[in-house]
Amino acid sequence: MPYDAEADAVSPERLAGRYSYLEREGLLPLPAKDGVTIVVELAHKEWAEECLNRLLLHSGPAVRLIGVAMREDFPLQPLLERFSAEPGLSFLPYERGNYRINEALADARTSFVVLLEDRVLVTAGWLDELLWPAIDARQPE
């Protein structure tokens, strides 16, 4: 029996469904070769840990996180202890007179940098949704 390529073809709808599944499950790589740096402004102790948990869960392995304490009284020590085993996460403590966000941005070694407040709670697929419009805009039509 000869091979029937048309019968073996997958419809665009099925491919889109498969892509959606892979994206939802975090199984697709980011559309950036060198990853993404996410700088988080840490100002609200009641939100910061959950924000970082969700970023680690929903952002993928090619992401580097930098938490920056925005106030002198921000309790950074519990976060340092809680996330000490996370290799892609670092913290910059508060320094009076020094806006350390600039330091974090200067330290980014990726094509894309995202700046977030700690009150932002991300969900699955958030980073792809943010990056693809910028990538699509670069492509010729």
Secondary structure, 3 states (H helix, E strand, C coil): CCCCHHHHCCCHHHHHHHHHHHHHCCCCCCCCCCCEEEEEEECCHHHHHHHHHHHHHHCCCCEEEEEEECCCCCCHHHHHHHCCCCCCEEEECCECCECHHHHHHHHCCCCEEEEEECCCCCCCCHHHHHHHHHHHHHCCC
